[in-house]
């Protein structure tokens, strides 16, 4: 199927990839690299902590990436994580990079403990929105996804401010 979709022979595909799992692993690494570059490009333009947060959030929902076919592939990666150490490693790298990028944006906006908690929530929301689009194409737009995550961050930071003012 992959060879036909790519307009190549099965032999050519097998020349570069020993099996379907190796092809899938390469595809996931490539998709993650493209996503990473989108986030990095936005981070380079960010000047404030909130702009850094926005860069990470918006970069994870790039219009050309937040599409059902890529969301399906990401779901397949998640399904393989418990059984495949290479896929588990890719997932750990993705989450570690996202956490690091989020914490850099939250530095100065929240205490280290709050920042870690907010970063976990943002990561869970991003994963959940990718999951939703993968399972229900058309169920969530890029704009809705970005708004959901930004509203979560704004709400968490506002709660932190209220708690600080009341203390």
DRENDO-1510 file (C-alpha; in Angstrom, 1 decimal, always signed):
<recs>
REC; n; res; u; v; w
REC; 1; UNK; +0.0; +0.0; +0.0 .
REC; 2; UNK; +2.8; +2.4; +0.9 .
REC; 3; UNK; +4.6; +1.8; -2.3 .
REC; 4; UNK; +1.5; +2.4; -4.3 .
REC; 5; UNK; +0.6; +5.5; -2.4 .
REC; 6; UNK; +4.2; +6.8; -3.0 .
REC; 7; UNK; +4.2; +5.9; -6.6 .
REC; 8; UNK; +7.1; +3.5; -6.1 .
REC; 9; UNK; +7.7; -0.2; -6.4 .
REC; 10; UNK; +7.5; -2.4; -3.3 .
REC; 11; UNK; +11.2; -3.3; -4.0 .
REC; 12; UNK; +12.3; +0.3; -3.7 .
REC; 13; UNK; +10.4; +0.7; -0.4 .
REC; 14; UNK; +11.9; -2.5; +1.0 .
REC; 15; UNK; +15.4; -1.4; -0.1 .
REC; 16; UNK; +15.2; +1.6; +2.3 .
REC; 17; UNK; +13.1; +0.0; +5.0 .
REC; 18; UNK; +13.4; -3.6; +6.2 .
REC; 19; UNK; +9.8; -3.8; +7.4 .
REC; 20; UNK; +6.6; -1.8; +8.0 .
REC; 21; UNK; +7.7; -1.0; +11.6 .
REC; 22; UNK; +10.9; +0.6; +10.4 .
REC; 23; UNK; +9.0; +2.6; +7.8 .
REC; 24; UNK; +6.5; +3.7; +10.4 .
REC; 25; UNK; +9.3; +4.7; +12.8 .
REC; 26; UNK; +11.0; +6.8; +10.1 .
REC; 27; UNK; +7.7; +8.5; +9.2 .
REC; 28; UNK; +7.1; +9.4; +12.9 .
REC; 29; UNK; +10.6; +10.7; +13.3 .
REC; 30; UNK; +10.2; +12.8; +10.2 .
REC; 31; UNK; +6.7; +14.1; +11.3 .
REC; 32; UNK; +8.1; +15.0; +14.7 .
REC; 33; UNK; +11.1; +16.8; +13.1 .
REC; 34; UNK; +8.7; +18.9; +10.9 .
REC; 35; UNK; +6.6; +19.7; +14.0 .
REC; 36; UNK; +9.7; +20.6; +16.0 .
REC; 37; UNK; +10.9; +23.0; +13.2 .
REC; 38; UNK; +7.5; +24.7; +13.2 .
REC; 39; UNK; +7.7; +25.3; +17.0 .
REC; 40; UNK; +11.4; +26.4; +16.8 .
REC; 41; UNK; +10.6; +28.9; +14.0 .
REC; 42; UNK; +7.8; +30.4; +16.2 .
REC; 43; UNK; +10.1; +30.4; +19.3 .
REC; 44; UNK; +12.7; +32.4; +17.5 .
REC; 45; UNK; +10.2; +35.2; +17.0 .
REC; 46; UNK; +9.0; +35.1; +20.6 .
REC; 47; UNK; +10.1; +38.0; +22.8 .
REC; 48; UNK; +8.1; +37.5; +26.0 .
REC; 49; UNK; +7.3; +34.4; +28.2 .
REC; 50; UNK; +3.7; +34.5; +26.9 .
REC; 51; UNK; +4.9; +34.7; +23.3 .
REC; 52; UNK; +7.0; +31.6; +24.0 .
REC; 53; UNK; +3.9; +29.8; +25.4 .
REC; 54; UNK; +1.9; +30.9; +22.3 .
REC; 55; UNK; +4.7; +29.7; +20.0 .
REC; 56; UNK; +4.7; +26.2; +21.5 .
REC; 57; UNK; +0.9; +26.0; +21.5 .
REC; 58; UNK; +0.4; +27.3; +18.0 .
REC; 59; UNK; +3.4; +25.3; +16.7 .
REC; 60; UNK; +1.8; +22.1; +17.9 .
REC; 61; UNK; -1.3; +22.9; +15.8 .
REC; 62; UNK; +0.2; +24.1; +12.6 .
REC; 63; UNK; -2.4; +24.1; +9.9 .
REC; 64; UNK; -0.5; +21.7; +7.6 .
REC; 65; UNK; +0.2; +19.3; +10.5 .
REC; 66; UNK; -3.0; +19.2; +12.5 .
REC; 67; UNK; -4.8; +17.1; +9.9 .
REC; 68; UNK; -6.6; +13.8; +10.3 .
REC; 69; UNK; -4.0; +11.6; +8.4 .
REC; 70; UNK; -1.2; +12.8; +10.7 .
REC; 71; UNK; -3.4; +12.5; +13.8 .
REC; 72; UNK; -4.1; +8.9; +12.7 .
REC; 73; UNK; -0.4; +8.2; +12.4 .
REC; 74; UNK; +0.2; +9.7; +15.8 .
REC; 75; UNK; -2.5; +7.4; +17.3 .
REC; 76; UNK; -0.7; +4.5; +15.7 .
REC; 77; UNK; +2.5; +5.6; +17.4 .
REC; 78; UNK; +0.8; +5.8; +20.8 .
REC; 79; UNK; -0.7; +2.3; +20.3 .
REC; 80; UNK; +2.8; +0.9; +19.7 .
REC; 81; UNK; +4.5; +2.7; +22.7 .
REC; 82; UNK; +3.8; -0.1; +25.2 .
REC; 83; UNK; +5.2; -2.8; +22.9 .
REC; 84; UNK; +8.0; -1.1; +21.0 .
REC; 85; UNK; +10.9; +0.5; +22.7 .
REC; 86; UNK; +11.9; +2.6; +19.7 .
REC; 87; UNK; +8.4; +4.1; +19.5 .
REC; 88; UNK; +8.4; +4.6; +23.3 .
REC; 89; UNK; +11.7; +6.5; +22.9 .
REC; 90; UNK; +10.2; +8.7; +20.2 .
REC; 91; UNK; +7.3; +9.5; +22.5 .
REC; 92; UNK; +9.5; +10.3; +25.4 .
REC; 93; UNK; +11.6; +12.7; +23.3 .
REC; 94; UNK; +8.5; +14.4; +22.0 .
REC; 95; UNK; +7.1; +14.9; +25.5 .
REC; 96; UNK; +10.5; +16.0; +27.0 .
REC; 97; UNK; +11.0; +18.6; +24.3 .
REC; 98; UNK; +7.5; +19.9; +24.7 .
REC; 99; UNK; +7.9; +20.1; +28.5 .
REC; 100; UNK; +11.2; +21.9; +28.2 .
REC; 101; UNK; +9.7; +24.4; +25.7 .
REC; 102; UNK; +6.7; +25.0; +27.9 .
REC; 103; UNK; +8.8; +25.4; +31.1 .
REC; 104; UNK; +10.9; +28.0; +29.3 .
REC; 105; UNK; +7.8; +30.0; +28.6 .
REC; 106; UNK; +6.4; +29.6; +32.1 .
REC; 107; UNK; +9.7; +30.7; +33.7 .
REC; 108; UNK; +8.8; +33.9; +35.5 .
REC; 109; UNK; +5.1; +33.5; +35.0 .
REC; 110; UNK; +4.6; +30.7; +37.6 .
REC; 111; UNK; +6.5; +29.0; +40.4 .
REC; 112; UNK; +8.5; +25.9; +39.4 .
REC; 113; UNK; +5.8; +23.6; +40.9 .
REC; 114; UNK; +3.0; +25.5; +39.2 .
REC; 115; UNK; +4.9; +25.6; +35.9 .
REC; 116; UNK; +5.4; +21.9; +35.9 .
REC; 117; UNK; +1.7; +21.3; +36.6 .
REC; 118; UNK; +0.6; +23.7; +33.9 .
REC; 119; UNK; +3.1; +22.1; +31.4 .
REC; 120; UNK; +1.6; +18.7; +32.2 .
REC; 121; UNK; -1.9; +20.0; +31.6 .
REC; 122; UNK; -0.9; +21.7; +28.3 .
REC; 123; UNK; +0.7; +18.5; +27.1 .
REC; 124; UNK; -2.4; +16.5; +28.0 .
REC; 125; UNK; -4.6; +18.9; +26.2 .
REC; 126; UNK; -2.5; +18.9; +23.1 .
REC; 127; UNK; -2.3; +15.1; +23.0 .
REC; 128; UNK; -6.1; +14.9; +23.7 .
REC; 129; UNK; -6.9; +17.3; +20.9 .
REC; 130; UNK; -4.7; +15.4; +18.4 .
REC; 131; UNK; -6.4; +12.2; +19.6 .
REC; 132; UNK; -9.9; +13.8; +19.1 .
REC; 133; UNK; -9.1; +14.9; +15.5 .
REC; 134; UNK; -7.6; +11.4; +14.8 .
REC; 135; UNK; -10.7; +9.6; +16.0 .
REC; 136; UNK; -13.3; +12.1; +14.8 .
REC; 137; UNK; -12.0; +14.0; +11.7 .
REC; 138; UNK; -13.6; +17.4; +11.5 .
REC; 139; UNK; -14.5; +17.4; +15.2 .
REC; 140; UNK; -12.1; +20.2; +16.1 .
REC; 141; UNK; -10.5; +23.0; +14.1 .
REC; 142; UNK; -7.0; +24.4; +14.5 .
REC; 143; UNK; -8.6; +27.6; +15.9 .
REC; 144; UNK; -10.6; +25.7; +18.5 .
REC; 145; UNK; -7.7; +23.6; +19.6 .
REC; 146; UNK; -5.4; +26.7; +20.0 .
REC; 147; UNK; -8.1; +28.5; +21.9 .
REC; 148; UNK; -8.8; +25.6; +24.2 .
REC; 149; UNK; -5.1; +25.4; +25.2 .
REC; 150; UNK; -4.5; +29.1; +25.5 .
REC; 151; UNK; -7.7; +29.5; +27.7 .
REC; 152; UNK; -6.4; +26.7; +29.9 .
REC; 153; UNK; -3.0; +28.5; +30.4 .
REC; 154; UNK; -4.7; +31.9; +30.9 .
REC; 155; UNK; -7.1; +30.3; +33.5 .
REC; 156; UNK; -4.3; +28.6; +35.4 .
REC; 157; UNK; -2.2; +31.7; +35.5 .
REC; 158; UNK; -5.2; +33.8; +36.6 .
REC; 159; UNK; -5.9; +31.3; +39.4 .
REC; 160; UNK; -2.2; +31.6; +40.5 .
REC; 161; UNK; -2.6; +35.4; +40.6 .
REC; 162; UNK; -5.7; +35.1; +42.7 .
REC; 163; UNK; -4.1; +32.7; +45.1 .
REC; 164; UNK; -1.0; +35.1; +45.4 .
REC; 165; UNK; -3.3; +38.1; +46.0 .
REC; 166; UNK; -5.3; +36.3; +48.7 .
REC; 167; UNK; -2.2; +35.0; +50.5 .
</recs>
